[in-house]
Amino acid sequence: MGKRMFCFQCEQTAGGKGCTGNTGVCGKKSDTAHLQDELTGVMIGLAQKSMGKESQLTSEFDDMVIKGLFTTVTNVNFSNEVISDMIMKIHEMCEWSFGRCVSYDMKKLWYEEDEDIRSLKSLILFGIRGMAAYAYHAGALGYRSRTMNRFFYEALRSVGKDDPTLQELLDMVMKVGEMNVKCMELLDSANTETFGNPEPVRVSMTVEKGPFIVVSGHDLKDLMILLEQTEGTGINIYTHGEMLPAHSYPELRKFKHLKGHFGTAWQNQQKEFDNLPAPILFTSNCLMPPKYSYDDRVYTTDVVAYPGMVHINEEKDFTPVINAALSLGGFVHDRNFRGINGGDILTTGFGRNAALSHIDEIVTAVETGDIKHFFLVGGCDGAKTGRNYYTEFVKNTPKDTIVLTLACGKFRFNDLNAGMIGNLPRILDVGQCNDAYAAIRIASVLANSFSCGINDLPLTMVLSWYEQKAVCVLLSLLYLGIQNIILGPSLPAFLSPNILKFLIENYNIRLISTPEEDLRKILTYL
C-alpha cells in the first residue's frame, strides 16, 4: 500500500467502499491515517499487555485511552505531531508499568479475509471510538466510571484477538451498545447537574454588530469557560452546529452575551466561515480543513488539532481567541442569517425533563387522536447527496404527528415552521447527538404510560449517520431491542452481507427509500 491509506469508518467514504488514496474524503492525509492506525494499535497493545493486571491501570491510563480513541473519530485531529506524541506517551506509560508494548498491526483488521469477522470488529472499534467521545465530555466535568473505563480495554482486546468466534464478537457488539447507554446516562447527569436541566428556548440566527466568537463542537465546559473569560469585554458569543442546545441550559443562558446561533451543520462551514470577521473555536469533532479565506481565524482546543492552527492548551486561557475577536471587530451592521429552509429562529431545549413535563398532555392527545404518530428524525448531517431526504420527510409528515430530533441532522429541517399540536411545537429538538439517551428516556416513559413496550408505540425512528458516535448510538438502540429503524443515507461500508442480513432479520433495519414511499409504508399501519 505504501503511503496510501485505508479508511471506511465514515458514511462518506470514497465510493461507499473505503478511502484508499493519499487523502480521505474528510481531508485526512494518508500519513495521518497511518498514524491514527498506529495510535489504535498501541492502545490495543496496551490493553493486551495489561490483561490480568487491571489493578495497575490508573486514571492516567484511562484518560489517555479515552482521549486516544476520541482522537481517531472523523473530523477531530489532523495533526501528525499531536498523534505521534500520544503514541510515544502510551508506549512509555505501558513500558513503565507492564513492560514493552507490542502494537497491534491494524492491517490485520483492514485486510482480514473473513469479512464477517472484519465487520464485527469494525463495529466494536468504531462504536468505542464514538463512546469515548461521550466519556471524554463527561470526564471534563468530573464524571467518570471505573467500570466503563475498564470496558474500553476489554473491547480493544476483542478487536486485537486472533481467531475469535462470530458469537464472541457479536456479544461484544451488543455490550458496546449496553455500555454506551450507561455512558450517555453519565454524560446526561454531568451536563444537567452542572448546567441545569434544558428548557425550551428560541434562538436567533441574527449576528449583532461588533466583535464576536463562533464556538463549534460539543464541549459545554469549554463554552462555559469562554463565556466567563469574555464577560464584560463587549464580545458576543454565537454557537455553531452541535453547540446549539447550549442555549437551553440555565447556567449557560444566564450569560447575556451568549447571543444566538451562527450557521447550519458542520459540512457547510467552508462556505459559511468564508471571510468571517470573527474567530472560530472548535471544541470537539466537526472540523474540516480550513480554507485560506479564514484559516487564520480557526482555533482548536481539547482533542481537536490541525497543522498551523493555534491550539488552546489544557489551561484554557482563551486570550488569543479574545484578542482575535477584538482585532477583527465583527460585522459593521447586524447580519441576519437563515437556515436551509429560510427560517431565522431555531427552537431547542426539549430534553427529557422539558418533554416529559408535557407527558399528561401528550398521552391525552394520543388517546383523543390529536397525535397519531411520533417520528424520531435525527443523527448526523453530511455533504453526500441524498440527505435532502430528511428535509422532505419532515415536510411531509402529517400535521397530527410529532417529530423528535437531535444531533446536527436536524439542521435539514429545524428552521421549518411545522406548526403546533396544543401547546407543543410539532418539531421538538432534544439536543446533541449524546442526548439520544434523553430520547430513549422519553420513549420509555411514553411506553410505560401506555403499558406497552417501546416497539409497540406509534413511533418510527428515521436516522442519519456519518461518523462513529452515530455507530455507538445505533448499537445502543439495538441493545435495547428497538426494531424497525430506517437508516440512511447509505449503509455502512464495513457491514458485510451476512452481518447486514442478521440486522435485517433480527431488528428489521432497512435503508431509506423516498420520503413519500417510507411515509406511505409507515402510515399504512396506523
Salt bridges, closest charged atoms under 4 A:
GLU11 OE2 - LYS384 NZ 3.50
GLU11 OE1 - ARG387 NH2 3.00
GLU54 OE2 - ARG157 NH2 3.13
GLU60 OE2 - LYS89 NZ 3.64
ASP62 OD2 - ARG146 NH1 3.65
ASP62 OD1 - ARG150 NH2 2.48
ASP63 OD1 - ARG144 NE 3.53
GLU154 OE2 - LYS175 NZ 3.12
ASP162 OD1 - LYS108 NZ 3.41
GLU168 OE2 - LYS161 NZ 3.23
GLU178 OE2 - LYS182 NZ 3.81
ASP188 OD2 - ARG352 NH2 2.59
GLU199 OE1 - ARG253 NH2 2.59
GLU208 OE1 - LYS259 NZ 3.67
ASP219 OD2 - HIS137 ND1 3.07
ASP222 OD1 - LYS316 NZ 3.02
GLU242 OE2 - HIS218 NE2 3.27
GLU251 OE1 - LYS254 NZ 2.94
ASP274 OD1 - LYS291 NZ 3.78
ASP296 OD1 - ARG297 NE 2.97
ASP302 OD1 - LYS316 NZ 2.72
ASP344 OD2 - ARG338 NH1 3.66
GLU361 OE1 - HIS358 ND1 3.22
ASP381 OD1 - ARG412 NE 2.86
GLU392 OE2 - LYS395 NZ 3.80
ASP400 OD2 - LYS372 NZ 3.48
ASP429 OD1 - LYS410 NZ 3.43
GLU467 OE2 - LYS469 NZ 3.94
GLU505 OE2 - LYS501 NZ 3.96
GLU517 OE2 - ARG520 NH2 2.67
ASP518 OD1 - ARG510 NH1 3.05
